[in-house]
Amino acid sequence: MKQIIFGLVFILLVNQYILLIDATTVLIRDCEILKGIYDSYKIKNFQSNCCNMSNVNCEIINKEPRMTELDLSNKDIGEIPSNIINLNELKKLNLKGNNLNGEIPTYLSKLTHLEEINLSNNKFYGQIPKSFLDIKNLTVLDISGNRLFGIIPSEFCNMKKLKDIKYHNNMNGIYPSSCIKRKFGYSYNNIVRYTRWIVFFGMIALIIFFAIMNLIKRQNQIKIRFKRLSQRVVKENEIEMTKQ
């Protein structure tokens, strides 16, 4: 009987040890992915236990410590590494203020647990990818301050958890559909708005300028005509005097 109990306890301890090793291995993988990003862009202050870093947050998920929040804002990153999708428990991802360009990669939709994603103040161009619709837990999407254009797909209105889309200050202009305006409000695109005002006042200035130039031209023509008329009258008077 003692041998059976001892055997059961031993098996239980071995299972717990295996689970601990697996959990540690998964966290190590998360940290290694982050280390690769840091090494690629020569970012300093990486720590082997990435959960202790100020821009990282970890949580216990299914009895495993996992990276759930990652802030890589203002790190001079030029491209989103494709292996970032292996951080598959991320809930918050901040890539604000980098040098990210090209179209927004669709593989970000594989981060299905994302709740907040910040891609603002980069150089992304093109339209907003519909792949974001696959992130069912998404609550905040910030794509402001890029070079995006087009209409925000109305399907975003059907995302039950989505609370806010920030899309202002895109150089090429983003225009929300009517349902986007109703659900999220209208976020003014300042660049487009200011450009319109500049064009408007510029046209008024041109109209005034050409009106003034036309007025000056007419005044000059009147002066020339008056001068010619005066000269003609003088000549006629001279002719009359010679005849007398």
Backbone bond lengths (Angstrom), bond angles and torsions (degrees), N, CA, C in turn:
res aa  C-N    CA-C-N  psi(-1)  N-CA   C-N-CA  omega(-1)  CA-C   N-CA-C  phi
1 M - - - 1.469 - - 1.528 111.06 -
2 K 1.348 115.03 -42.53 1.458 119.70 178.82 1.520 110.85 -62.61
3 Q 1.338 115.06 -36.40 1.466 119.56 -179.30 1.530 110.77 -66.78
4 I 1.351 115.18 -38.21 1.467 118.97 179.01 1.526 110.79 -65.17
5 I 1.356 115.80 -44.87 1.466 120.27 179.48 1.524 110.52 -62.81
6 F 1.340 114.37 -43.80 1.465 119.58 179.13 1.526 110.49 -60.55
7 G 1.342 115.76 -41.05 1.460 120.32 179.61 1.519 112.18 -64.00
8 L 1.344 116.76 -41.96 1.456 120.82 179.31 1.527 111.42 -64.81
9 V 1.342 115.81 -42.56 1.464 120.08 178.48 1.516 110.24 -63.22
10 F 1.327 116.04 -41.00 1.461 120.73 179.97 1.521 111.05 -62.70
11 I 1.349 116.04 -44.80 1.469 120.58 179.30 1.529 110.54 -62.45
12 L 1.351 115.85 -41.64 1.459 120.06 179.21 1.517 111.61 -62.27
13 L 1.339 116.48 -43.16 1.466 120.43 179.46 1.523 111.35 -65.50
14 V 1.334 116.58 -39.00 1.464 120.70 179.20 1.526 109.96 -64.42
15 N 1.364 115.77 -42.83 1.472 119.14 179.06 1.523 111.82 -62.07
16 Q 1.347 115.88 -42.85 1.458 120.05 178.47 1.520 111.11 -63.25
17 Y 1.323 116.06 -38.82 1.461 120.83 179.25 1.529 110.69 -65.03
18 I 1.343 115.66 -41.62 1.471 120.06 178.90 1.522 110.42 -64.30
19 L 1.352 115.88 -42.67 1.457 119.87 177.81 1.519 111.64 -61.34
20 L 1.347 115.68 -39.94 1.461 119.91 179.39 1.518 111.00 -65.20
21 I 1.328 116.46 -41.23 1.467 120.55 178.36 1.522 110.43 -64.01
22 D 1.359 116.39 -43.98 1.456 120.13 179.63 1.527 111.16 -62.16
23 A 1.352 115.44 -43.07 1.468 119.82 179.55 1.514 110.73 -62.31
24 T 1.323 115.68 -44.16 1.460 119.96 179.52 1.523 110.42 -63.68
25 T 1.346 116.12 -39.65 1.459 120.69 -179.70 1.523 110.97 -62.52
26 V 1.331 117.50 -42.19 1.465 121.57 179.68 1.520 110.24 -64.07
27 L 1.326 117.71 -44.32 1.460 121.00 178.90 1.528 110.54 -64.87
28 I 1.327 116.69 -40.77 1.470 120.37 177.44 1.526 109.82 -59.12
29 R 1.333 116.29 -40.29 1.470 119.68 178.36 1.523 110.75 -62.34
30 D 1.331 116.62 -43.46 1.472 120.26 177.35 1.517 110.57 -57.99
31 C 1.323 116.00 -46.49 1.465 120.76 -178.84 1.524 111.68 -66.08
32 E 1.340 116.53 -36.55 1.465 120.08 179.17 1.525 111.14 -65.67
33 I 1.316 116.22 -38.19 1.473 119.58 177.02 1.525 109.64 -61.25
34 L 1.329 115.77 -45.05 1.468 119.77 179.46 1.526 110.75 -65.45
35 K 1.312 117.14 -37.98 1.471 120.88 178.60 1.529 110.70 -62.30
36 G 1.329 116.05 -39.12 1.463 119.91 178.23 1.522 111.17 -62.01
37 I 1.324 116.63 -39.58 1.472 120.54 177.88 1.528 109.86 -65.46
38 Y 1.323 116.19 -44.92 1.464 120.69 179.85 1.524 110.78 -62.14
39 D 1.328 116.95 -42.44 1.463 120.35 -179.36 1.532 111.10 -66.71
40 S 1.336 116.65 -39.81 1.466 120.61 -177.07 1.519 111.65 -62.72
41 Y 1.323 116.83 -37.45 1.462 120.85 -176.02 1.531 112.53 -109.80
42 K 1.311 115.32 14.53 1.467 122.16 175.09 1.527 112.06 52.46
43 I 1.321 114.23 45.08 1.457 120.89 177.68 1.527 108.20 -86.86
44 K 1.307 115.94 135.60 1.465 120.26 -174.89 1.529 111.59 -90.36
45 N 1.333 113.42 174.48 1.474 123.06 172.00 1.525 113.87 67.59
46 F 1.346 116.80 34.30 1.468 118.80 172.51 1.522 109.35 -78.84
47 Q 1.319 115.90 143.28 1.464 121.71 177.09 1.521 109.35 -120.74
48 S 1.339 115.76 139.30 1.466 119.90 -177.39 1.518 111.59 -59.38
49 N 1.326 116.99 -37.25 1.460 120.34 172.24 1.524 106.83 -92.70
50 C 1.325 114.87 88.03 1.466 119.73 -170.49 1.525 112.78 -63.80
51 C 1.311 117.88 -18.32 1.465 120.13 179.25 1.528 111.91 -67.48
52 N 1.328 116.50 -17.26 1.467 120.55 178.49 1.522 112.73 -87.36
53 M 1.338 117.54 -3.26 1.461 121.13 -178.69 1.526 109.78 -78.68
54 S 1.334 115.23 145.87 1.465 120.44 -174.97 1.534 112.94 -67.36
55 N 1.336 116.99 -25.23 1.468 120.15 -177.96 1.531 112.74 -97.95
56 V 1.326 115.80 13.93 1.467 121.56 -178.97 1.518 109.18 -129.16
57 N 1.309 115.36 142.24 1.462 120.03 173.41 1.518 108.63 -130.73
58 C 1.321 116.67 138.45 1.461 122.26 -179.50 1.522 109.95 -122.53
59 E 1.319 114.91 150.41 1.452 121.45 176.43 1.522 109.41 -135.67
60 I 1.326 115.34 158.67 1.455 120.57 174.50 1.520 108.11 -84.68
61 I 1.311 115.85 117.31 1.460 121.95 179.88 1.520 108.01 -125.85
62 N 1.323 116.17 121.10 1.474 121.29 -176.24 1.527 111.24 52.63
63 K 1.340 113.29 43.89 1.470 122.07 177.49 1.520 112.88 67.50
64 E 1.336 116.27 17.02 1.460 120.36 178.97 1.524 109.79 -124.70
65 P 1.331 118.33 135.44 1.476 119.72 172.83 1.521 109.80 -73.39
66 R 1.338 116.23 125.99 1.459 121.03 -179.09 1.519 110.29 -133.61
67 M 1.333 115.78 152.79 1.459 121.34 176.02 1.528 108.46 -76.57
68 T 1.327 116.09 122.44 1.460 120.48 -177.77 1.533 113.24 -116.38
69 E 1.328 118.30 -19.20 1.458 121.65 178.37 1.527 109.28 -135.01
70 L 1.330 115.66 135.07 1.460 120.92 -179.39 1.523 109.45 -140.72
71 D 1.322 115.03 122.49 1.462 121.70 179.34 1.528 108.88 -113.05
72 L 1.332 115.92 106.61 1.465 121.99 177.57 1.531 110.14 -115.99
73 S 1.314 116.17 34.51 1.466 120.30 -179.42 1.521 110.88 -72.71
74 N 1.345 115.21 144.19 1.473 122.44 175.04 1.525 112.77 55.27
75 K 1.326 115.88 45.07 1.470 121.33 179.43 1.525 112.10 -110.83
76 D 1.338 117.77 6.88 1.457 122.91 179.77 1.530 111.81 61.59
77 I 1.319 116.15 36.76 1.459 121.99 178.69 1.521 109.26 -81.64
78 G 1.330 117.06 133.31 1.457 121.26 -176.19 1.511 114.36 -99.62
79 E 1.326 117.65 -11.87 1.464 120.76 -177.77 1.517 109.33 -157.54
80 I 1.327 116.00 141.51 1.460 119.51 176.21 1.527 108.35 -79.54
81 P 1.329 118.23 116.09 1.467 119.96 -179.66 1.523 111.12 -61.27
82 S 1.328 116.44 134.37 1.470 119.87 -177.37 1.528 112.16 -65.52
83 N 1.356 116.59 -26.43 1.472 118.08 -178.43 1.522 112.65 -76.19
84 I 1.332 116.95 1.27 1.461 119.52 177.07 1.530 110.44 -65.66
85 I 1.336 116.24 -19.75 1.463 119.46 179.03 1.527 111.26 -68.57
86 N 1.337 117.27 -15.72 1.465 120.19 176.60 1.526 112.22 -75.32
87 L 1.333 116.50 -11.55 1.467 119.72 171.41 1.529 106.71 -83.84
88 N 1.315 114.70 63.96 1.464 120.83 -164.87 1.519 115.09 -76.84
89 E 1.342 117.77 5.12 1.467 120.28 174.91 1.529 111.54 -110.05
90 L 1.332 116.07 8.80 1.470 119.35 -179.98 1.523 110.82 -61.17
91 K 1.322 114.78 133.47 1.463 121.36 175.35 1.535 111.33 -108.76
92 K 1.336 115.84 -29.57 1.455 120.45 179.46 1.521 109.17 -133.33
93 L 1.337 115.78 129.35 1.461 121.57 179.19 1.526 108.43 -133.01
94 N 1.337 115.98 120.71 1.463 121.89 -178.09 1.526 109.15 -117.47
95 L 1.338 116.39 112.57 1.466 122.64 178.10 1.526 110.80 -120.00
96 K 1.306 116.06 28.27 1.459 122.68 -177.01 1.533 111.92 -63.84
97 G 1.342 116.02 143.78 1.458 121.44 169.07 1.506 115.36 68.55
98 N 1.348 117.93 36.84 1.457 121.20 175.30 1.528 109.49 -109.71
99 N 1.330 117.04 -162.61 1.463 121.68 178.07 1.523 110.75 -111.53
100 L 1.298 116.62 34.58 1.458 121.63 -178.95 1.520 109.51 -69.49
101 N 1.339 116.89 129.21 1.461 119.92 -179.40 1.517 110.37 -135.62
102 G 1.316 115.20 -175.80 1.458 119.54 -174.82 1.518 110.07 80.35
103 E 1.320 115.92 -168.54 1.451 120.27 177.86 1.531 110.01 -79.98
104 I 1.308 116.46 151.41 1.459 120.39 177.99 1.524 108.26 -64.17
105 P 1.325 118.58 122.75 1.473 120.43 -175.93 1.517 112.93 -64.20
106 T 1.311 115.63 134.78 1.468 120.65 -178.65 1.519 112.40 -73.30
107 Y 1.350 117.29 -18.94 1.470 118.26 -177.34 1.525 112.57 -69.28
108 L 1.329 117.93 -10.61 1.463 119.25 175.15 1.528 111.52 -62.23
109 S 1.329 116.29 -22.43 1.466 119.77 179.72 1.526 112.30 -67.25
110 K 1.333 116.91 -14.42 1.467 120.05 178.19 1.529 111.83 -76.16
111 L 1.331 115.70 -11.58 1.470 119.66 172.95 1.527 107.18 -83.71
112 T 1.295 115.39 74.73 1.467 121.72 -168.50 1.520 113.79 -69.32
113 H 1.328 117.99 -14.99 1.465 120.49 -179.59 1.532 112.32 -93.51
114 L 1.319 116.90 0.13 1.463 119.84 -178.40 1.529 111.02 -59.85
115 E 1.324 113.91 133.77 1.461 120.77 175.23 1.531 110.76 -110.27
116 E 1.331 115.87 -35.17 1.464 120.49 178.82 1.525 109.21 -134.80
117 I 1.326 115.73 134.10 1.462 120.39 175.50 1.520 108.83 -137.37
118 N 1.330 115.67 129.76 1.461 122.14 -177.02 1.528 108.83 -119.49
119 L 1.326 116.03 110.88 1.469 122.36 178.65 1.524 110.74 -116.14
120 S 1.312 117.08 20.81 1.462 121.56 -172.73 1.528 112.62 -72.13
121 N 1.351 114.21 158.63 1.472 123.01 175.72 1.523 112.50 56.12
122 N 1.332 114.80 48.28 1.449 121.65 172.25 1.524 108.42 -122.35
123 K 1.329 117.22 -154.51 1.464 120.69 -178.00 1.525 111.30 -126.96
124 F 1.301 116.44 29.96 1.461 119.99 178.28 1.526 110.34 -64.66
125 Y 1.326 116.67 141.84 1.456 120.85 174.57 1.527 108.96 -129.88
126 G 1.318 115.44 173.97 1.453 119.92 -177.60 1.518 111.15 95.88
127 Q 1.317 115.64 -167.40 1.445 120.80 -178.93 1.528 111.50 -95.72
128 I 1.318 115.44 163.46 1.463 120.31 178.30 1.525 108.59 -70.44
129 P 1.323 118.39 120.84 1.469 119.21 -176.98 1.521 112.70 -68.71
130 K 1.317 115.45 138.63 1.460 120.64 177.26 1.525 112.16 -70.99
131 S 1.318 116.26 -9.44 1.474 119.49 179.43 1.518 111.74 -61.45
132 F 1.351 118.02 -22.83 1.463 119.86 176.33 1.532 111.51 -60.72
133 L 1.319 115.96 -23.17 1.456 120.11 -179.58 1.530 111.79 -64.59
134 D 1.331 116.49 -20.13 1.465 120.73 -179.76 1.525 112.62 -79.21
135 I 1.340 116.51 -11.34 1.465 119.86 179.66 1.524 107.42 -90.26
136 K 1.288 116.54 87.87 1.465 121.78 -170.17 1.526 113.45 -66.60
137 N 1.340 118.36 -23.89 1.466 121.29 -178.23 1.524 113.03 -90.00
138 L 1.319 117.50 0.91 1.462 121.32 -174.33 1.527 111.10 -63.86
139 T 1.332 115.61 127.45 1.468 120.93 178.29 1.527 111.92 -113.19
140 V 1.350 117.78 -32.70 1.472 121.42 -178.81 1.522 109.30 -134.19
141 L 1.334 115.96 127.19 1.455 122.73 176.55 1.519 108.25 -124.97
142 D 1.337 116.94 115.80 1.464 121.90 -179.20 1.522 109.07 -114.96
143 I 1.329 115.61 108.82 1.473 121.71 179.06 1.524 110.09 -122.48
144 S 1.313 116.78 23.01 1.463 121.58 -177.10 1.527 111.19 -71.37
145 G 1.339 115.31 159.65 1.464 120.38 174.25 1.513 114.31 68.32
146 N 1.347 117.67 37.89 1.457 121.64 176.74 1.524 109.43 -122.70
147 R 1.335 116.78 -152.27 1.465 121.60 178.99 1.529 109.94 -124.04
148 L 1.288 115.25 32.59 1.462 120.78 -176.55 1.524 110.56 -76.49
149 F 1.322 115.78 161.92 1.456 120.03 179.53 1.526 109.40 -150.91
150 G 1.309 115.20 170.95 1.457 120.51 175.84 1.513 112.63 99.67
151 I 1.312 114.64 -174.76 1.458 122.13 -178.74 1.523 109.76 -95.76
152 I 1.324 116.65 135.52 1.464 120.36 175.97 1.523 107.63 -67.37
153 P 1.337 118.31 124.19 1.470 120.21 -177.92 1.524 111.95 -54.77
154 S 1.313 116.04 134.11 1.467 120.83 -178.55 1.524 112.07 -65.58
155 E 1.354 116.84 -17.54 1.467 119.84 179.49 1.525 112.54 -61.87
156 F 1.341 116.63 -20.87 1.468 118.90 178.04 1.527 111.03 -63.14
157 C 1.312 116.42 -23.97 1.469 120.12 178.68 1.517 111.33 -65.98
158 N 1.336 116.57 -22.70 1.460 120.79 -177.45 1.524 113.48 -87.38
159 M 1.334 116.50 -3.33 1.466 119.80 178.72 1.532 108.58 -78.18
160 K 1.300 115.79 112.97 1.462 121.42 -171.08 1.529 112.98 -64.94
161 K 1.328 117.64 -34.91 1.464 120.29 -174.61 1.528 113.12 -93.46
162 L 1.321 117.41 -12.86 1.463 120.39 -177.16 1.523 110.35 -70.36
163 K 1.339 115.59 122.28 1.461 121.52 -177.14 1.521 113.38 -107.62
164 D 1.340 116.81 -25.74 1.465 117.83 -174.57 1.522 110.59 -153.48
165 I 1.340 115.59 135.41 1.465 122.89 170.08 1.524 107.06 -121.20
166 K 1.316 116.33 120.14 1.459 120.92 178.04 1.522 107.91 -104.58
167 Y 1.341 116.01 115.69 1.459 119.80 -173.40 1.526 112.52 -133.97
168 H 1.342 118.54 12.37 1.460 121.38 -176.98 1.529 111.17 -70.74
169 N 1.336 114.67 165.73 1.473 122.76 176.26 1.523 113.38 56.83
170 N 1.327 116.22 44.75 1.455 119.80 169.52 1.518 108.21 -99.84
171 M 1.327 116.83 127.45 1.455 122.98 -169.29 1.527 112.51 -57.02
172 N 1.331 117.06 -40.58 1.455 119.98 -175.87 1.522 112.91 -91.20
173 G 1.307 116.95 -7.36 1.456 119.86 173.26 1.512 114.61 92.90
174 I 1.325 115.81 124.12 1.458 122.62 174.27 1.513 107.37 -117.57
175 Y 1.310 115.95 133.93 1.456 120.23 -177.51 1.525 109.55 -121.62
176 P 1.329 116.58 122.67 1.466 119.87 -177.13 1.516 111.43 -78.69
177 S 1.329 115.91 145.27 1.458 119.75 172.24 1.524 108.51 -71.56
178 S 1.312 116.73 169.44 1.471 120.66 -175.26 1.515 112.35 -61.23
179 C 1.339 117.37 -37.65 1.468 119.02 -179.29 1.526 111.31 -70.52
180 I 1.338 116.75 -31.95 1.465 120.03 176.49 1.524 109.55 -64.20
181 K 1.338 116.15 -41.56 1.469 119.60 178.27 1.518 110.85 -61.62
182 R 1.337 115.71 -42.63 1.467 119.35 -177.84 1.516 112.02 -67.04
183 K 1.336 117.13 -41.66 1.463 120.44 -173.44 1.519 113.02 -82.64
184 F 1.331 116.23 -39.72 1.461 119.73 -173.62 1.522 113.32 -113.38
185 G 1.331 117.31 -5.66 1.455 119.52 -176.22 1.512 109.99 82.06
186 Y 1.320 114.92 164.51 1.461 119.72 -178.99 1.513 109.81 -93.84
187 S 1.308 116.53 118.99 1.456 122.10 178.23 1.526 108.15 -96.67
188 Y 1.320 115.89 111.96 1.461 119.41 -175.40 1.522 111.68 -62.94
189 N 1.310 114.75 131.48 1.454 120.38 173.29 1.518 107.63 -86.42
190 N 1.323 116.66 96.63 1.467 121.27 -171.00 1.523 113.25 -59.90
191 I 1.325 116.07 -39.19 1.459 119.20 -178.18 1.515 110.30 -63.91
192 V 1.339 115.73 -46.40 1.466 119.30 178.61 1.516 110.44 -65.40
193 R 1.337 116.25 -42.00 1.463 120.04 -179.42 1.520 111.06 -62.33
194 Y 1.341 117.29 -47.44 1.457 120.33 179.92 1.524 110.95 -64.88
195 T 1.327 117.04 -37.72 1.461 120.45 178.55 1.521 110.57 -61.44
196 R 1.336 115.17 -41.81 1.464 118.84 178.70 1.520 111.16 -62.56
197 W 1.350 116.21 -42.38 1.464 119.13 179.02 1.524 110.79 -64.81
198 I 1.329 116.94 -40.53 1.470 120.78 179.00 1.525 109.95 -61.58
199 V 1.352 115.63 -45.68 1.469 119.45 178.76 1.526 110.54 -62.30
200 F 1.350 115.62 -42.31 1.467 120.35 -178.75 1.522 111.20 -60.80
201 F 1.353 115.66 -53.25 1.464 119.06 -178.70 1.524 111.17 -68.83
202 G 1.338 116.47 -30.91 1.459 119.75 176.27 1.516 111.85 -62.79
203 M 1.340 116.04 -41.34 1.468 119.84 178.41 1.522 111.13 -66.09
204 I 1.340 116.03 -40.72 1.471 119.34 177.47 1.529 110.20 -62.06
205 A 1.338 116.16 -43.33 1.469 120.31 179.50 1.525 110.90 -62.06
206 L 1.359 116.22 -40.20 1.464 119.29 178.76 1.527 111.21 -65.44
207 I 1.332 115.50 -41.36 1.471 119.32 179.54 1.533 109.96 -61.65
208 I 1.341 116.15 -45.32 1.465 120.35 179.03 1.525 110.86 -63.36
209 F 1.335 115.95 -42.32 1.467 121.07 -179.41 1.524 110.73 -60.52
210 F 1.339 116.40 -49.37 1.466 119.51 -178.77 1.528 111.20 -67.78
211 A 1.336 116.94 -32.13 1.464 119.69 176.89 1.517 110.44 -65.01
212 I 1.351 116.16 -43.30 1.473 120.25 178.33 1.521 110.64 -64.73
213 M 1.352 116.01 -44.46 1.460 119.52 179.35 1.524 111.20 -61.48
214 N 1.336 115.73 -39.66 1.465 119.72 178.36 1.525 111.31 -65.55
215 L 1.339 115.68 -38.92 1.459 120.53 178.12 1.526 110.70 -64.63
216 I 1.344 116.15 -44.64 1.469 120.53 178.26 1.525 110.29 -61.46
217 K 1.347 114.86 -42.06 1.464 119.17 179.80 1.529 111.20 -61.75
218 R 1.321 116.54 -42.53 1.467 120.13 179.41 1.525 111.26 -66.28
219 Q 1.343 115.42 -39.59 1.460 118.66 177.86 1.528 111.05 -61.81
220 N 1.336 115.19 -41.39 1.468 118.99 178.05 1.531 111.42 -64.16
221 Q 1.345 114.65 -39.97 1.464 118.07 178.01 1.532 111.43 -63.92
222 I 1.342 115.93 -40.51 1.469 120.35 178.21 1.529 110.43 -63.12
223 K 1.355 115.70 -41.78 1.466 119.63 179.11 1.520 110.81 -62.54
224 I 1.340 115.38 -42.53 1.470 119.37 -179.54 1.527 110.52 -63.86
225 R 1.349 115.21 -44.77 1.460 119.34 178.82 1.534 111.34 -62.46
226 F 1.327 116.16 -43.20 1.469 120.34 179.25 1.523 110.70 -62.72
227 K 1.344 115.45 -40.00 1.459 119.63 179.29 1.523 110.93 -64.84
228 R 1.336 116.28 -43.80 1.468 120.80 178.59 1.535 110.65 -63.27
229 L 1.347 114.60 -41.58 1.461 118.80 179.59 1.524 111.18 -63.17
230 S 1.346 114.46 -40.93 1.472 119.09 178.72 1.510 110.61 -63.30
231 Q 1.334 115.77 -44.42 1.466 119.85 179.28 1.527 110.73 -62.25
232 R 1.320 115.30 -38.63 1.463 119.54 -179.77 1.533 111.37 -65.24
233 V 1.344 115.10 -41.87 1.470 120.18 178.87 1.524 110.14 -63.87
234 V 1.334 116.20 -42.04 1.466 120.38 179.41 1.524 110.59 -61.19
235 K 1.351 115.45 -44.86 1.458 119.48 179.85 1.523 111.62 -63.10
236 E 1.333 114.56 -43.20 1.470 117.82 178.98 1.532 111.51 -62.10
237 N 1.325 115.61 -39.36 1.473 119.44 177.90 1.532 111.05 -64.26
238 E 1.356 114.18 -40.37 1.469 117.90 179.03 1.529 111.37 -63.59
239 I 1.383 113.86 -39.98 1.474 118.20 179.61 1.522 110.16 -64.66
240 E 1.318 117.97 -41.32 1.453 122.36 -179.72 1.537 110.61 -63.04
241 M 1.313 114.82 -39.79 1.466 119.41 -179.49 1.527 111.00 -67.50
242 T 1.317 117.29 -39.31 1.480 118.96 179.11 1.506 112.64 -67.14
243 K 1.346 114.51 -32.68 1.468 119.11 178.43 1.526 111.30 -67.43
244 Q 1.299 116.36 -33.22 1.441 120.40 -179.27 1.533 109.87 -75.13
